[in-house]
């Protein structure tokens, strides 16, 4: 009788089926130690029933949604970047951030040496000469 080729996964599946036939409900972890011993014999060519087979390759279908999303992000990337004239206060107003959160954001910006943006007369972006009370610590 000639030996039939078998892959590692097929060997594990066969061991699982054998255990199920014996009335057990095995997990892969229960079967792997026994399958490892047989796999060594299969790889060496000393197993009585099997030789080492090659894994079957399957054609994989590409994910259309990821291709579409990449195209959309490339198109809209220029739109999503804020304009250099927009300052942080405009962004916070649009986001409807409460006063307490706004102060936390401003403190974080101050610690990281970020500028508030804008090109107002005071450099703070609000347009007031010399800056305003809220923008003065940031500028």
FIVOGU-825904 format. One record per atom (N, C-alpha, C): residue number from 1; residue in three letters; x, y, z. Coordinates in pm, 1 decimal. Atoms other than C-alpha are relative to their C-alpha. Layout:
FIVOGU-825904
+-----+-----+----------+----------+----------+
|   k |   r |        x |        y |        z |
+-----+-----+----------+----------+----------+
| NUM | ALA |        X |        Y |        Z |
...
+-----+-----+----------+----------+----------+
//
This chain:
FIVOGU-825904
+-----+-----+----------+----------+----------+
|   k |   r |        x |        y |        z |
+-----+-----+----------+----------+----------+
|   1 | UNK |     83.9 |   -118.2 |      0.0 |
|   1 | UNK |      0.0 |      0.0 |      0.0 |
|   1 | UNK |     88.3 |    124.4 |      0.0 |
|   2 | UNK |    -81.5 |   -120.4 |      7.9 |
|   2 | UNK |    134.8 |    345.6 |    -88.1 |
|   2 | UNK |    -40.8 |     98.5 |    109.3 |
|   3 | UNK |     25.2 |   -100.4 |   -104.0 |
|   3 | UNK |    162.6 |    625.3 |    162.0 |
|   3 | UNK |    -69.1 |    120.5 |    -63.1 |
|   4 | UNK |     70.2 |   -117.3 |     51.1 |
|   4 | UNK |    -71.0 |    920.0 |    121.0 |
|   4 | UNK |     57.4 |    126.2 |     63.1 |
|   5 | UNK |    -52.9 |   -124.7 |    -56.3 |
|   5 | UNK |     46.6 |   1280.2 |    164.6 |
|   5 | UNK |   -100.8 |     62.8 |     97.1 |
|   6 | UNK |     85.0 |    -64.6 |   -100.4 |
|   6 | UNK |    -86.2 |   1470.2 |    467.7 |
|   6 | UNK |     72.0 |    124.4 |     51.1 |
|   7 | UNK |    -57.1 |   -122.6 |    -57.2 |
|   7 | UNK |    -36.1 |   1820.8 |    604.5 |
|   7 | UNK |    -22.0 |     -1.9 |    150.1 |
|   8 | UNK |     11.4 |    -10.6 |   -145.6 |
|   8 | UNK |     -5.0 |   1924.2 |    968.1 |
|   8 | UNK |   -145.6 |     21.2 |     41.8 |
|   9 | UNK |    140.0 |    -27.1 |    -34.3 |
|   9 | UNK |   -360.2 |   2061.5 |    974.8 |
|   9 | UNK |    -88.8 |   -121.9 |    -24.5 |
|  10 | UNK |     78.0 |    119.8 |     28.0 |
|  10 | UNK |   -502.5 |   1749.4 |    813.9 |
|  10 | UNK |     23.9 |   -106.4 |    106.0 |
|  11 | UNK |    -32.9 |     96.1 |   -104.9 |
|  11 | UNK |   -321.4 |   1535.5 |   1073.5 |
|  11 | UNK |    -74.9 |     34.0 |    129.3 |
|  12 | UNK |     72.2 |    -41.5 |   -120.7 |
|  12 | UNK |   -472.8 |   1738.3 |   1357.3 |
|  12 | UNK |   -148.9 |    -28.4 |    -15.8 |
|  13 | UNK |    141.7 |     27.3 |     23.4 |
|  13 | UNK |   -819.3 |   1714.7 |   1201.3 |
|  13 | UNK |    -30.9 |   -149.4 |     11.4 |
|  14 | UNK |     20.2 |    143.9 |     -8.6 |
|  14 | UNK |   -779.5 |   1339.1 |   1169.5 |
|  14 | UNK |      3.6 |    -47.3 |    145.6 |
|  15 | UNK |     -9.3 |     36.6 |   -142.0 |
|  15 | UNK |   -673.8 |   1309.0 |   1535.0 |
|  15 | UNK |   -126.5 |     43.6 |     75.7 |
|  16 | UNK |    124.3 |    -46.3 |    -62.5 |
|  16 | UNK |   -976.5 |   1517.3 |   1639.8 |
|  16 | UNK |   -116.1 |    -93.2 |    -34.0 |
|  17 | UNK |    107.1 |     90.2 |     42.0 |
|  17 | UNK |  -1208.8 |   1293.0 |   1437.3 |
|  17 | UNK |     11.9 |   -136.0 |     67.0 |
|  18 | UNK |    -20.8 |    128.2 |    -67.8 |
|  18 | UNK |  -1052.8 |    977.9 |   1587.6 |
|  18 | UNK |    -46.5 |      7.6 |    145.4 |
|  19 | UNK |     39.4 |    -16.0 |   -139.7 |
|  19 | UNK |  -1105.6 |   1110.3 |   1938.8 |
|  19 | UNK |   -152.3 |     12.9 |     11.9 |
|  20 | UNK |    146.7 |    -12.6 |     -1.6 |
|  20 | UNK |  -1467.1 |   1202.4 |   1856.8 |
|  20 | UNK |    -67.1 |   -135.0 |    -20.4 |
|  21 | UNK |     54.9 |    133.7 |     23.9 |
|  21 | UNK |  -1528.3 |    850.0 |   1728.4 |
|  21 | UNK |      6.7 |    -85.9 |    127.2 |
|  22 | UNK |    -15.3 |     74.1 |   -125.4 |
|  22 | UNK |  -1407.3 |    716.2 |   2064.7 |
|  22 | UNK |    -92.4 |     52.6 |    109.6 |
|  23 | UNK |     95.9 |    -51.4 |    -96.0 |
|  23 | UNK |  -1677.1 |    921.0 |   2240.6 |
|  23 | UNK |     50.5 |    114.8 |     84.9 |
|  24 | UNK |    -54.7 |   -114.2 |    -73.7 |
|  24 | UNK |  -1456.5 |   1204.2 |   2367.1 |
|  24 | UNK |    -38.6 |    128.6 |    -72.2 |
|  25 | UNK |     18.3 |   -130.4 |     64.7 |
|  25 | UNK |  -1503.7 |   1574.5 |   2302.8 |
|  25 | UNK |    130.9 |     77.2 |     15.7 |
|  26 | UNK |   -134.2 |    -56.4 |    -17.3 |
|  26 | UNK |  -1143.0 |   1683.6 |   2246.6 |
|  26 | UNK |     10.2 |    143.4 |    -48.1 |
|  27 | UNK |    -37.7 |   -131.0 |     52.4 |
|  27 | UNK |   -998.1 |   2026.9 |   2202.0 |
|  27 | UNK |    130.5 |    -18.4 |    -75.8 |
|  28 | UNK |   -124.3 |      9.9 |     76.4 |
|  28 | UNK |   -701.4 |   2100.5 |   1982.4 |
|  28 | UNK |    118.0 |    -25.9 |     93.4 |
|  29 | UNK |   -107.8 |     18.6 |    -97.2 |
|  29 | UNK |   -479.1 |   2120.4 |   2290.5 |
|  29 | UNK |     12.8 |   -143.3 |     49.0 |
|  30 | UNK |     -4.8 |    140.3 |    -41.9 |
|  30 | UNK |   -571.3 |   1762.6 |   2381.2 |
|  30 | UNK |     65.5 |    -87.2 |   -106.3 |
|  31 | UNK |    -43.6 |     82.5 |    112.0 |
|  31 | UNK |   -475.2 |   1630.4 |   2039.0 |
|  31 | UNK |    142.8 |     31.5 |    -45.3 |
|  32 | UNK |   -128.6 |    -44.5 |     54.3 |
|  32 | UNK |   -160.1 |   1831.0 |   1958.5 |
|  32 | UNK |    119.7 |    -82.5 |     49.0 |
|  33 | UNK |   -118.9 |     77.5 |    -40.7 |
|  33 | UNK |     90.4 |   1637.1 |   2176.0 |
|  33 | UNK |     13.1 |   -132.7 |    -74.4 |
|  34 | UNK |     -3.1 |    126.6 |     72.9 |
|  34 | UNK |     -4.1 |   1307.9 |   2011.7 |
|  34 | UNK |     31.9 |     22.9 |   -147.5 |
|  35 | UNK |    -22.6 |    -30.9 |    140.9 |
|  35 | UNK |     -7.2 |   1467.9 |   1666.6 |
|  35 | UNK |    144.3 |     40.9 |    -24.8 |
|  36 | UNK |   -140.6 |    -40.9 |     15.3 |
|  36 | UNK |    339.3 |   1617.0 |   1725.2 |
|  36 | UNK |     90.2 |   -121.4 |    -17.9 |
|  37 | UNK |    -82.7 |    121.2 |      8.1 |
|  37 | UNK |    487.8 |   1270.5 |   1780.2 |
|  37 | UNK |    -13.1 |    -64.1 |   -138.1 |
|  38 | UNK |     20.2 |     58.2 |    132.9 |
|  38 | UNK |    331.3 |   1141.7 |   1460.3 |
|  38 | UNK |     57.9 |     88.2 |   -109.7 |
|  39 | UNK |    -48.9 |    -91.9 |    102.8 |
|  39 | UNK |    431.4 |   1454.6 |   1265.6 |
|  39 | UNK |    150.7 |    -13.0 |    -17.6 |
|  40 | UNK |   -145.3 |     20.3 |      9.4 |
|  40 | UNK |    798.0 |   1395.5 |   1347.7 |
|  40 | UNK |     28.1 |   -120.9 |    -87.6 |
|  41 | UNK |    -18.1 |    120.0 |     82.9 |
|  41 | UNK |    764.7 |   1048.1 |   1196.2 |
|  41 | UNK |    -34.6 |     27.8 |   -145.8 |
|  42 | UNK |     41.6 |    -32.7 |    136.6 |
|  42 | UNK |    583.7 |   1186.4 |    891.2 |
|  42 | UNK |    109.8 |     78.8 |    -69.8 |
|  43 | UNK |   -105.5 |    -81.1 |     60.9 |
|  43 | UNK |    857.9 |   1445.3 |    830.9 |
|  43 | UNK |    125.4 |    -80.6 |    -29.3 |
|  44 | UNK |   -118.1 |     84.1 |     22.7 |
|  44 | UNK |   1132.1 |   1183.5 |    866.1 |
|  44 | UNK |    -24.4 |   -105.1 |   -106.9 |
|  45 | UNK |     33.4 |    101.1 |    100.5 |
|  45 | UNK |    947.2 |    951.8 |    626.2 |
|  45 | UNK |    -12.9 |   -138.3 |     58.6 |
|  46 | UNK |      7.2 |    131.8 |    -64.0 |
|  46 | UNK |    921.6 |    668.6 |    882.1 |
|  46 | UNK |   -142.5 |    -37.4 |     40.9 |
|  47 | UNK |    138.2 |     30.6 |    -36.6 |
|  47 | UNK |    542.3 |    684.6 |    935.0 |
|  47 | UNK |    -55.0 |   -105.6 |    -95.3 |
|  48 | UNK |     48.1 |    112.3 |     80.0 |
|  48 | UNK |    355.9 |    376.9 |    813.2 |
|  48 | UNK |   -108.7 |     38.6 |   -101.3 |
|  49 | UNK |    112.6 |    -33.7 |     87.3 |
|  49 | UNK |     56.2 |    554.9 |    653.7 |
|  49 | UNK |     19.1 |    126.5 |    -83.3 |
|  50 | UNK |     -2.6 |   -131.9 |     62.5 |
|  50 | UNK |    159.9 |    908.8 |    555.6 |
|  50 | UNK |    139.7 |     47.3 |    -37.1 |
|  51 | UNK |   -119.5 |    -78.1 |     32.8 |
|  51 | UNK |    421.0 |   1121.8 |    384.3 |
|  51 | UNK |    -37.7 |    146.6 |     16.4 |
|  52 | UNK |     27.4 |   -141.8 |    -18.6 |
|  52 | UNK |    457.6 |   1495.3 |    424.5 |
|  52 | UNK |    -56.8 |     58.7 |   -128.4 |
|  53 | UNK |     64.2 |    -62.6 |    113.3 |
|  53 | UNK |    220.0 |   1679.5 |    193.5 |
|  53 | UNK |     23.6 |    149.5 |      1.0 |
|  54 | UNK |    -14.5 |   -145.2 |      8.7 |
|  54 | UNK |    214.6 |   2038.6 |     79.2 |
|  54 | UNK |   -134.2 |     64.7 |     28.0 |
|  55 | UNK |    122.8 |    -72.6 |    -29.8 |
|  55 | UNK |    -38.1 |   2288.8 |    203.5 |
|  55 | UNK |    -60.4 |     53.6 |   -128.0 |
|  56 | UNK |     69.2 |    -50.0 |    118.4 |
|  56 | UNK |   -298.4 |   2390.4 |    -49.1 |
|  56 | UNK |     -8.3 |    151.3 |      8.7 |
|  57 | UNK |     11.1 |   -146.2 |      2.9 |
|  57 | UNK |   -287.8 |   2752.9 |   -154.1 |
|  57 | UNK |   -136.5 |     36.1 |    -54.2 |
|  58 | UNK |    132.4 |    -45.4 |     41.3 |
|  58 | UNK |   -614.8 |   2934.6 |   -191.2 |
|  58 | UNK |     11.4 |    143.0 |    -49.8 |
|  59 | UNK |      4.3 |   -138.1 |     48.4 |
|  59 | UNK |   -682.7 |   3245.8 |   -395.3 |
|  59 | UNK |    -78.7 |     82.6 |    100.1 |
|  60 | UNK |     66.9 |    -84.7 |    -97.5 |
|  60 | UNK |   -777.4 |   3527.2 |   -164.2 |
|  60 | UNK |    -59.3 |    121.7 |    -70.9 |
|  61 | UNK |     69.0 |   -112.6 |     61.0 |
|  61 | UNK |  -1029.5 |   3784.8 |   -266.2 |
|  61 | UNK |     35.9 |    126.2 |     75.7 |
|  62 | UNK |    -36.5 |   -126.1 |    -62.3 |
|  62 | UNK |   -925.9 |   4143.7 |   -199.5 |
|  62 | UNK |   -120.2 |     65.7 |     66.5 |
|  63 | UNK |    105.8 |    -69.1 |    -72.5 |
|  63 | UNK |  -1125.9 |   4359.2 |     37.1 |
|  63 | UNK |    -31.6 |    130.7 |    -72.1 |
|  64 | UNK |     36.4 |   -117.5 |     78.8 |
|  64 | UNK |  -1311.5 |   4615.0 |   -173.6 |
|  64 | UNK |    -18.1 |    123.1 |     87.5 |
|  65 | UNK |     28.2 |   -115.9 |    -84.8 |
|  65 | UNK |  -1411.0 |   4833.9 |    118.7 |
|  65 | UNK |    128.3 |     71.6 |     41.2 |
|  66 | UNK |   -124.5 |    -67.1 |    -37.3 |
|  66 | UNK |  -1050.9 |   4899.6 |    220.4 |
|  66 | UNK |     57.0 |     78.9 |   -116.6 |
|  67 | UNK |    -47.3 |    -73.3 |    117.3 |
|  67 | UNK |   -964.0 |   4999.9 |   -134.4 |
|  67 | UNK |    -77.5 |    130.4 |    -16.0 |
|  68 | UNK |     82.4 |   -119.3 |     12.9 |
|  68 | UNK |  -1255.0 |   5242.0 |   -141.4 |
|  68 | UNK |     33.1 |    101.7 |    107.7 |
|  69 | UNK |    -27.2 |    -92.9 |   -109.0 |
|  69 | UNK |  -1175.8 |   5389.5 |    197.7 |
|  69 | UNK |    135.2 |     68.8 |    -19.7 |
|  70 | UNK |   -129.5 |    -62.4 |     27.1 |
|  70 | UNK |   -813.1 |   5449.2 |     96.1 |
|  70 | UNK |    -13.3 |    108.7 |   -105.0 |
|  71 | UNK |     18.2 |    -99.6 |    105.0 |
|  71 | UNK |   -925.6 |   5631.9 |   -215.0 |
|  71 | UNK |    -70.2 |    123.3 |     55.8 |
|  72 | UNK |     72.0 |   -112.7 |    -57.6 |
|  72 | UNK |  -1165.9 |   5846.2 |    -13.9 |
|  72 | UNK |     91.5 |     84.9 |     87.3 |
|  73 | UNK |    -86.7 |    -77.3 |    -88.5 |
|  73 | UNK |   -903.3 |   5945.6 |    240.7 |
|  73 | UNK |    101.7 |     79.4 |    -80.6 |
|  74 | UNK |    -94.8 |    -74.9 |     82.7 |
|  74 | UNK |   -662.3 |   6046.0 |    -33.8 |
|  74 | UNK |    -66.0 |    123.0 |    -59.9 |
|  75 | UNK |     71.1 |   -112.9 |     59.2 |
|  75 | UNK |   -925.1 |   6266.5 |   -197.0 |
|  75 | UNK |    -28.9 |    107.6 |    102.5 |
|  76 | UNK |     47.2 |    -94.4 |    -99.9 |
|  76 | UNK |  -1045.7 |   6427.9 |    123.5 |
|  76 | UNK |    108.8 |     46.6 |     95.7 |
|  77 | UNK |   -104.1 |    -36.8 |    -96.0 |
|  77 | UNK |   -712.1 |   6461.4 |    300.1 |
|  77 | UNK |     30.1 |    149.8 |     -3.7 |
|  78 | UNK |    -25.5 |   -144.1 |      9.4 |
|  78 | UNK |   -665.2 |   6815.7 |    168.9 |
|  78 | UNK |   -111.2 |     78.8 |     68.0 |
|  79 | UNK |    112.4 |    -69.3 |    -61.7 |
|  79 | UNK |  -1011.4 |   6914.5 |    291.7 |
|  79 | UNK |      2.3 |    -12.4 |    151.4 |
|  80 | UNK |      8.6 |     25.1 |   -142.9 |
|  80 | UNK |   -970.0 |   6764.2 |    637.1 |
|  80 | UNK |    104.8 |     76.5 |     80.0 |
|  81 | UNK |   -101.3 |    -74.6 |    -73.8 |
|  81 | UNK |   -658.5 |   6963.3 |    726.6 |
|  81 | UNK |    -49.4 |    141.3 |     26.2 |
|  82 | UNK |     49.1 |   -134.4 |    -30.3 |
|  82 | UNK |   -742.4 |   7286.9 |    906.0 |
|  82 | UNK |     84.0 |    106.5 |    -70.1 |
|  83 | UNK |    -71.6 |   -107.7 |     66.8 |
|  83 | UNK |   -649.5 |   7611.7 |    739.2 |
|  83 | UNK |     94.1 |     67.3 |     99.6 |
|  84 | UNK |    -95.0 |    -61.7 |    -92.3 |
|  84 | UNK |   -350.8 |   7799.0 |    885.6 |
|  84 | UNK |    -57.2 |    123.8 |     69.4 |
|  85 | UNK |     58.3 |   -119.0 |    -61.6 |
|  85 | UNK |   -572.9 |   8102.0 |    959.9 |
|  85 | UNK |    -92.8 |    -34.0 |    116.6 |
|  86 | UNK |     92.0 |     39.9 |   -105.5 |
|  86 | UNK |   -797.7 |   7900.4 |   1194.8 |
|  86 | UNK |     77.4 |    -10.7 |    131.7 |
|  87 | UNK |    -69.8 |     10.8 |   -127.5 |
|  87 | UNK |   -704.7 |   7937.7 |   1559.2 |
|  87 | UNK |    -69.9 |    -98.5 |     91.3 |
|  88 | UNK |     49.8 |    102.8 |    -89.9 |
|  88 | UNK |   -760.4 |   7705.0 |   1850.9 |
|  88 | UNK |   -132.7 |     38.5 |     62.2 |
|  89 | UNK |    125.7 |    -43.1 |    -60.9 |
|  89 | UNK |  -1042.0 |   7914.5 |   1996.3 |
|  89 | UNK |   -118.1 |    -23.1 |    -93.0 |
|  90 | UNK |    106.1 |     28.7 |     96.4 |
|  90 | UNK |  -1244.3 |   7882.4 |   1675.9 |
|  90 | UNK |    -34.0 |   -148.2 |      0.7 |
|  91 | UNK |     21.0 |    144.5 |     -1.5 |
|  91 | UNK |  -1197.8 |   7508.2 |   1685.8 |
|  91 | UNK |    -74.3 |    -40.6 |    127.0 |
|  92 | UNK |     66.5 |     33.8 |   -125.7 |
|  92 | UNK |  -1298.0 |   7489.5 |   2052.7 |
|  92 | UNK |   -144.6 |     47.8 |      1.1 |
|  93 | UNK |    137.3 |    -48.9 |      8.6 |
|  93 | UNK |  -1607.2 |   7701.9 |   1983.3 |
|  93 | UNK |    -86.2 |    -91.6 |    -86.5 |
|  94 | UNK |     74.9 |     89.8 |     87.3 |
|  94 | UNK |  -1713.0 |   7474.3 |   1698.0 |
|  94 | UNK |    -25.0 |   -133.8 |     66.9 |
|  95 | UNK |     13.3 |    127.8 |    -68.6 |
|  95 | UNK |  -1656.3 |   7168.6 |   1914.9 |
|  95 | UNK |    -88.9 |     11.8 |    123.1 |
|  96 | UNK |     84.8 |    -26.0 |   -115.5 |
|  96 | UNK |  -1867.7 |   7327.4 |   2191.4 |
|  96 | UNK |     59.9 |    -60.7 |    126.8 |
|  97 | UNK |    -70.6 |     47.5 |   -117.5 |
|  97 | UNK |  -1614.9 |   7260.3 |   2465.6 |
|  97 | UNK |    -36.9 |     89.5 |    118.3 |
|  98 | UNK |     36.1 |    -78.9 |   -117.3 |
|  98 | UNK |  -1713.3 |   7368.6 |   2817.3 |
|  98 | UNK |    123.0 |     76.3 |     50.6 |
|  99 | UNK |   -108.3 |    -86.2 |    -48.0 |
|  99 | UNK |  -1505.4 |   7627.5 |   3004.2 |
|  99 | UNK |    106.0 |    -79.4 |     74.5 |
| 100 | UNK |    -94.8 |     79.7 |    -77.7 |
| 100 | UNK |  -1348.1 |   7371.2 |   3236.2 |
| 100 | UNK |     90.9 |    -81.8 |    -92.1 |
| 101 | UNK |    -79.3 |     78.6 |     95.1 |
| 101 | UNK |  -1237.6 |   7148.3 |   2949.4 |
| 101 | UNK |     90.2 |     88.8 |    -83.3 |
| 102 | UNK |    -78.2 |    -94.7 |     79.6 |
| 102 | UNK |  -1119.4 |   7450.1 |   2750.4 |
| 102 | UNK |    125.7 |     39.6 |     76.5 |
| 103 | UNK |   -116.1 |    -36.5 |    -81.6 |
| 103 | UNK |   -891.9 |   7550.6 |   3040.4 |
| 103 | UNK |    100.5 |   -113.8 |      4.5 |
| 104 | UNK |    -89.6 |    115.5 |     -0.3 |
| 104 | UNK |   -751.4 |   7197.2 |   3057.0 |
| 104 | UNK |     75.6 |    -11.7 |   -132.0 |
| 105 | UNK |    -64.1 |      6.3 |    131.6 |
| 105 | UNK |   -679.9 |   7204.7 |   2683.1 |
| 105 | UNK |    104.0 |    110.7 |    -12.6 |
| 106 | UNK |    -94.1 |   -111.3 |      8.7 |
| 106 | UNK |   -516.9 |   7545.5 |   2708.0 |
| 106 | UNK |    123.2 |    -25.9 |     86.6 |
| 107 | UNK |   -115.0 |     34.4 |    -85.4 |
| 107 | UNK |   -296.9 |   7425.6 |   2998.0 |
| 107 | UNK |     88.9 |   -102.0 |    -69.3 |
| 108 | UNK |    -76.4 |    103.3 |     70.3 |
| 108 | UNK |   -194.4 |   7121.8 |   2796.6 |
| 108 | UNK |     78.1 |     59.9 |   -116.1 |
| 109 | UNK |    -69.0 |    -66.3 |    110.2 |
| 109 | UNK |   -109.8 |   7342.9 |   2499.3 |
| 109 | UNK |    117.2 |     82.5 |     51.4 |
| 110 | UNK |   -105.4 |    -83.6 |    -56.0 |
| 110 | UNK |     92.2 |   7573.4 |   2720.1 |
| 110 | UNK |    119.6 |    -86.6 |     41.1 |
| 111 | UNK |   -107.1 |     90.2 |    -42.4 |
| 111 | UNK |    289.9 |   7280.1 |   2862.1 |
| 111 | UNK |     78.4 |    -53.5 |   -119.0 |
| 112 | UNK |    -68.1 |     56.6 |    116.2 |
| 112 | UNK |    366.3 |   7144.6 |   2516.0 |
| 112 | UNK |     50.5 |    108.3 |    -94.5 |
| 113 | UNK |    -48.6 |   -113.6 |     78.6 |
| 113 | UNK |    461.1 |   7491.7 |   2383.8 |
| 113 | UNK |    -68.3 |     11.7 |   -135.2 |
| 114 | UNK |     75.7 |    -17.7 |    124.1 |
| 114 | UNK |    189.3 |   7486.8 |   2118.4 |
| 114 | UNK |    -50.8 |    142.6 |     -6.3 |
| 115 | UNK |     53.5 |   -134.3 |     19.4 |
| 115 | UNK |     74.6 |   7815.2 |   1975.5 |
| 115 | UNK |   -147.8 |    -12.1 |    -29.7 |
| 116 | UNK |    143.9 |      4.7 |     20.0 |
| 116 | UNK |   -291.4 |   7902.8 |   1956.1 |
| 116 | UNK |    -37.4 |     24.9 |   -145.1 |
| 117 | UNK |     26.9 |    -19.4 |    141.6 |
| 117 | UNK |   -265.4 |   7992.1 |   1586.5 |
| 117 | UNK |    -62.2 |    134.9 |    -26.8 |
| 118 | UNK |     62.1 |   -127.1 |     36.8 |
| 118 | UNK |   -426.0 |   8276.6 |   1398.0 |
| 118 | UNK |    104.6 |    107.2 |    -21.4 |
| 119 | UNK |    -94.9 |   -107.4 |     28.4 |
| 119 | UNK |   -273.5 |   8603.1 |   1294.5 |
| 119 | UNK |    -56.9 |    133.6 |     44.5 |
| 120 | UNK |     55.9 |   -124.5 |    -50.3 |
| 120 | UNK |   -442.9 |   8864.9 |   1509.0 |
| 120 | UNK |    109.4 |     98.0 |     35.4 |
| 121 | UNK |    -97.7 |   -104.5 |    -29.8 |
| 121 | UNK |   -274.5 |   9189.0 |   1608.3 |
| 121 | UNK |     83.9 |    -36.0 |    121.0 |
| 122 | UNK |    -73.9 |     35.7 |   -120.7 |
| 122 | UNK |   -177.1 |   9052.1 |   1947.7 |
| 122 | UNK |     73.8 |   -130.9 |    -13.3 |
| 123 | UNK |    -67.7 |    127.1 |     18.2 |
| 123 | UNK |    -53.0 |   8722.1 |   1806.6 |
| 123 | UNK |    -77.9 |   -116.3 |     58.8 |
| 124 | UNK |     74.5 |    107.8 |    -62.9 |
| 124 | UNK |   -318.4 |   8527.1 |   1993.1 |
| 124 | UNK |   -110.8 |    -51.6 |    -90.6 |
| 125 | UNK |    100.8 |     46.7 |     92.6 |
| 125 | UNK |   -564.7 |   8499.5 |   1708.4 |
| 125 | UNK |   -137.0 |     57.4 |     23.9 |
| 126 | UNK |    132.9 |    -53.7 |    -29.4 |
| 126 | UNK |   -852.8 |   8682.4 |   1871.0 |
| 126 | UNK |    -22.2 |    135.5 |    -66.4 |
| 127 | UNK |     14.0 |   -126.5 |     69.5 |
| 127 | UNK |   -785.6 |   9011.6 |   1694.5 |
| 127 | UNK |     12.7 |    121.0 |     90.1 |
| 128 | UNK |    -13.1 |   -114.2 |    -90.8 |
| 128 | UNK |   -758.1 |   9227.1 |   2004.4 |
| 128 | UNK |    145.3 |     45.0 |      5.3 |
| 129 | UNK |   -135.7 |    -52.5 |     -6.9 |
| 129 | UNK |   -455.5 |   9451.7 |   2025.0 |
| 129 | UNK |     60.0 |    -38.4 |    134.6 |
| 130 | UNK |    -67.5 |     40.7 |   -123.5 |
| 130 | UNK |   -212.2 |   9309.7 |   2278.7 |
| 130 | UNK |    -52.0 |   -130.1 |     56.4 |
| 131 | UNK |     55.3 |    126.2 |    -49.0 |
| 131 | UNK |   -418.1 |   8993.4 |   2322.2 |
| 131 | UNK |   -111.8 |     21.8 |     98.3 |
| 132 | UNK |    110.8 |     -8.2 |    -95.1 |
| 132 | UNK |   -712.7 |   8919.5 |   2544.8 |
| 132 | UNK |     37.7 |    -74.6 |    127.7 |
| 133 | UNK |    -29.7 |     62.2 |   -128.4 |
| 133 | UNK |   -733.4 |   8782.3 |   2898.7 |
| 133 | UNK |     16.2 |   -151.9 |    -13.2 |
| 134 | UNK |    -10.6 |    144.8 |     14.8 |
| 134 | UNK |   -789.0 |   8422.4 |   2783.4 |
| 134 | UNK |    117.0 |    -41.0 |    -86.9 |
| 135 | UNK |   -106.0 |     36.0 |     93.0 |
| 135 | UNK |   -531.1 |   8427.6 |   2505.0 |
| 135 | UNK |    137.7 |     41.6 |     48.9 |
| 136 | UNK |   -128.9 |    -52.5 |    -44.7 |
| 136 | UNK |   -255.3 |   8617.9 |   2686.2 |
| 136 | UNK |     90.7 |   -108.6 |     57.7 |
| 137 | UNK |    -90.3 |    103.2 |    -51.0 |
| 137 | UNK |   -124.8 |   8310.5 |   2876.1 |
| 137 | UNK |     53.8 |    -91.2 |   -108.3 |
| 138 | UNK |    -44.0 |     88.4 |    105.1 |
| 138 | UNK |   -101.5 |   8115.7 |   2552.1 |
| 138 | UNK |    101.9 |     62.2 |    -93.8 |
| 139 | UNK |    -81.8 |    -65.0 |    100.8 |
| 139 | UNK |     74.1 |   8372.6 |   2335.1 |
| 139 | UNK |    144.1 |     14.5 |     42.3 |
+-----+-----+----------+----------+----------+
//
